[in-house]
């Protein structure tokens, strides 16, 4: 690039409001891209890695998803129509306002939408549309989670969760390999290793550009790596804050953890992820807008979490009945205010610093370290759900005959669960299971 062109580029960047650090970092990444392109020309490698054909097993999986969607979707629709006709003709009666009925209706709708989306997703995989695969995973992952949660609420833990669990693992794997931001990071790292240009990467990291959304649509790149570590940090720090708050308010220590093992409170971890995803594009907005948005998002998430725990396990972890602006005791104006403050502080102050902290994880080990930590937290979460399900079954009077139920009855009995989850009260009669 000539000096005149560089000067013009700097002038344009200055006009756009970019800092000198950001200009240098972007220039560094441009240099890396040029280095990589030169390496490709030198080795005879052509084309973008994003345009390479997907492995055969992935394309076969796409065909299976397409066939499943084409076959399953009509069956689901016909089944729903049959139920509606049976109700209208009087052959089937049920309480339309019962929790079980509402959950079943929502589950049917989610199942239809997910099946249709998987069919489209299968076509994209078969046709090697890698540039669209990551975008569709952003839609399919929450749909699959919703399907699994609804199935858990209706039927408990069992074979019914195998399909959504496997589907979720596959989608996460495809998301990691197809996500544009992660792909770009791997591309840059490959160039760095090959051309010994690590100093350029370190320059970008020192300017706070590593992990940033370089498209300008948000502050942080919403890739799996960043979101996982934000979730983990949110789980830990959320638990610390809540424990300290309870101690100051009541003068006693209470175990506020949400997993069987470790200092984790998943409601704060998921809350951090949701607030980050939804408010990422507002990081430069007015503080009042961020506060109000975070208050609404946090209150809605808190309400949903309370509702789901009661619907799935008959568990009531908190009750704000009688408080200011209490909504069914599941959230209140006071805690929506707290969510607003936490969201504002998170977006404006904490997130930039945490991003720098996350990016300090050496890039040579970040993927292996993330995988190990993800497996540990995933196992912890699955074991927690199984323990809660076994606790529900015992309290509901279900016979504990299977080896799994006997295992949890032995090692995670009622006394253990009540001690570990000190804020939870369980009443199976309030659940919505079939």
N, C-alpha and C positions, 0 to 999 in steps of 0.2 A: 504494500500500500504506500503510495507517495505521501510526502509531507503535506502537500496541499489537500489531498483527500482526507488524511488524518485530522488536519486542522478543521476541515468542514465537518467531519464526523463529530469532533469534540464540540464544535459549536452547536450542532443539532442536538447532541446529548445534553448540553448545558441548558438549551432552550426547553428540553423536555423535563428538566428538573432533576437530572441524575447527578449524584455526587461524584467527585473525582475517584473515590474508592470504587464505586460501582462501575465507572467507565473503565478503570484499570482491570477490574475483575472480568468484565465482559470482553475486553480486549484480550485478556489472557485465555479465556475459553475459545475465542475466535482463533487465536494462535494454535491452541491445541487441535481444534478442528482442522486447521490447515495442515498441521503436522500429520494428523491421521490420514488426510486425503493424500498427502504426499507419500505416506507409507503404503497406501493402497495402490497408488500408481507404480510404486517401486516393486511391489510384490505381484502385480498383475491382478489384485483383488478388485472387483468392480461391484458397484451397487451398494445400497444401504442395507445394513444388517436387518432392518425392519422389513425389507422386501424378500428376505430369504424364505424359502418354503418351510412350513411348519413340519415337525416330525410326523412320520406316518401314523404313529399311535394317537397323536392329537387329532389328525384328520379323521381317523376311524372313530374316535370319540365324538367328533362333530356329527358324523353320519348317524351314530347311535342316538344323539340328542335330537336330531332332526326326525328320525323315525319315531322316537318316543313321543315327541311333541305332536306329530301328525296322528298317531294312534291314540294317545292318551287324552288329548284335548277334547275330541268329540265324545269320548266316554264320560269325561267329567261333566261336560255340558248336558249330555243326555241324562245323566244321573240327577243333576240338579233339576232339570225339567220334570223328571219322573217324581221327585219329591214334591215339587210345587203342585203337580197335577194330583198327587195322592192327598195332599192337604186340602186342596180345593174341593175334591170329591168326597171328603170326609173319611177316606180310608186310613188316614194317618192323623193323629192328634198329638200335639205337644204344646208346651208353654212357650209362646213366641217371645216372651220377655225374659226367659230364663237365661242365665249366663252361658249355659251349655249351648243353647240354640244360637245365641249371638256369636259365640266363638266358632261354632260350626259353619255359620254363614260366612263369616270373615275368612275362615280357613278355605272354604270353597272358592271364594273370589281370588284370594292370594294364589291358590293352587292353579287356577286357570291362567292368571296373568303370568306366573312363573313358567308354566309349561309352554305358553305361546312365545315368551321371550327366549326360552331355551331352544326352541325350534329355529328361531332366527339366528341365535348364537351358533347353533350347529351349522347353518349355512355359511356363516362368516368363517368358521374354522375350516370347513371343507374347501372353501374358495380362497383360503390363505389371506383373508383380509385382516392382517395383523394390526394395521393402523386403527381399526375399529374395535378390535377384541378387548383392549384395555378399557375403552369407554363403556362397553356392554357389561364388563365385570363390575363396574361401579354400580350398575343397576341390579345385576343378578345377585351379588353378594348380600345386600340388605333384603332382597326378596326371599332368598334361601334362608336367611336368618329368621325372617318373619314366619316362613312356613314351618321351620323347625320349632320355633317357640310356640306357635299355635298348636302344633301336634303334641308338644310336651304338655301344654295346658289341658288338652283334651284327653290324652291317653297315657300321660306319664312317660317315664323312661322305658324304652323297649326297642323292638325291631323297627318300630315306626320312625325312629330317628336315624337309622342307618343311612337311608337314601339322602336326606338333606345334609347329614354330616359328611358323607363322601363327596357330595356335590360341592359343599363349601370348601373342602380341602382342594379339590380340583380347580375351583374358581380362583382361590387364593394363589395357587401355583401358577395358573395362567396369567393372573393379574401381575404377579411379580416378574414374570418373564416377558410380558407384553407391555407393561406400563411404560409410557413414553419417557417419564422422568427417570425411572430406574434404568431403562435402556440407555438413555443419554449418559447417565452417570457411569455405567459399565463401559460405554463407548469411550468416554474420556479417560477412564482408568486404563483401558487397554492401550490407548494412544500413549499415555504417560509411561507405562511399563515398557512399551516397545521403543519409544523414542527418547527415554530418559529425560522427560520434561516435567518431572515431579514438582519442580520449583514453581511452575506455572499454576499447577493445581493448588499448591500451598498458598500462592498469592491470592487465588480466588477465595480460598477458605479464610484467609486472614482478613479479607474484606467483607466477610459475612455473606458471601454469595453461595457457598456450598449448602445445598439443601433448600435454597430459596427458589421461589417460583419465578423463573426468568421471563415468563410470558407477561408478567405484570397483572395477571388476573387475581392474584392473592399474594400473601406474604410468604407462606411456606409451601413447598412442593408436597402435595397430598399423595405421597407414595407410601407403600406398606412399611418401609423402614422407619420413616419419620413418625407415622401414626402409631406404630407399635410402641415406640419408646415414649411417645407422649402419653399413651394409655398407661404404660407401666409407671411412669413418674407420677401421673395423676392419681393412680391407685394408692401409692405410698404417701404422697404429700396430702392428699385428701383425707386419708385416715389419720395422719398426724394432726391436721387442723381440727378435725371433728373430735378427736380424743382430747386435745387441749381445751377446746371450747366446752365440752361436757364437764371436764374437770374444773374449769373456772366457774361454770354455772352452778354445778351441784357439789363440788368439793370432793368428788370420788372418781376413781378410775373405773372405766367400763370398756370392755373389749368390743370395739366397733368394727372389727374385721368382717369381711364378706366372703372370704375363702377359708377352706379348711386349714390351710397352712400359709404362713407368711403374713407380712404386714400389708395386706392388700384390701382395698375397698373398691370393688369393681364399679360401683355406681359413679364414683368420681372419675375413674379411668374412662368409662364410656362417656360420661358427661364432658370431660376434656376433649375427647375425640369429636363428639357431636358439635360442641361449641366451636372447635377449631375448623371443622369442615364447613359449617354453616356461616361462620363469621370471618373466614379467612380473607374474603374479598372486601371486608369492611375495615381492615386494619388501619387505614388512613382516614376513616370516616369520623364524624363528630362523636365525642365521647358519650353524649346522651343517647344517640342511636345505638351504639354498642351496648350500653347499659340496659336499655329497654329490650333490645333483641335478646340479650343473654338472659334477662329475667324471665322472659316468656319461654325461651327454649329450655332453660333449666327447670322452670316450674312444670312445663309439659312433660319433660323427661322424668322428673321425680314422680309425677302423677302416674305416668304409664308404668314405671318400675313398680310402684306400690300396687297398682291394679294387677299387673301380671303375676307378681309373687303370690297374691291372694288367689287369683284365678287358677294358677298352676299347682300351688302347694297349700293353699289355705293359710298362708303366712302374712301377718301384719307386722312389718318391721318398724313402723312409726305411725303415729296418729296425732294430727294437728287439729282435731276437733275443738272448737271453741276459740281458736286463735283468729287473729285479724285476717280477713279474706280467706278463710279456710275453704277449700274445695273438697268436699267429701272426706276431710281429714287427711287427704293424701298429699296436699301441698297447701301453702298459705302465703299471704302477702309478705310475712317476715322472711320466709326462706326464699321466696322469689326475689326479694330485695338482696339477700345474700348472694344468690346466683348471679344477679346483675352486677354486683360489686366484684365478685370473683371473675366473671367473664371480662369485665372491663380491665381489671388488673392483669388478667391472663393475656389478653390480646395486645394491650399496649405496653406492658412492662416485662412480664415473665417469658412469653413466647420467644421473643428475639434472643434472650439470654439462654433459654433452654436449647434453642436451635444451635447456638454456638457450642453448648455443652455436648449435645448429641453428636455434632460433627467432629468433636475431639476423639471419638471412638476411632481408632486406626482403621483406615479403609481396607487394609489387608485382612482384618479379622472381623469386620463389622457384620458380614453376612453369616459367618459361622456362629458368632456370638449371638446375633439376633435369632438365629434358628434354634440354638440351644435354649435361650431364655423363653422363646415362644413355646417350645415344647413343654418346658417346665410349668409355665403359667397355664397352658392349655390343659395339661393333665390335672393341675390343681383345680381349674374351673370345672372340668368334667367330673372329677371326684366329688366336688362340692354339690353339683346338681344331683348326682347319684345318692349322696348322703341325705340331701333334702327330700328326694323322692322316697327313700327308704323311711325317713322320719315321718313323712306324710302317711305312708302305708301302715306303719305301726300305730300311729294315732287314729287312723281310720278303721282299725281292726282287721286289716288284711293279713291273712296267714303268711308267715315268713318261712316258706318252705324251700325256696331256691337257695343254692349255695351263695349267690350274690347277696340276697337279702339277709341271710344269716351272717355273712361277713360284716355287713354294715351294722347289724344288730349287736355284734360282738365288739367291734372296734370303734364304732361311732353310734353308741346307744343314745337314749333319750337324755340322760344326764350330760353326756359329752356335748351333744348338740345344743342343749339349753345353756351350757357354760360357754361354749365357743361363740354362739350367736345370742348374746345376752339381750339384744333389743328385740328379738323376734318372738312373737306369740303365734302359735299354730292352732287352727280350728278347721279340720277337714270339711266340715259342713258348709263352709263358705267358698270352697273351691268349685270350679266349673267342669270337672272331669265327667266323662260319660259313665 
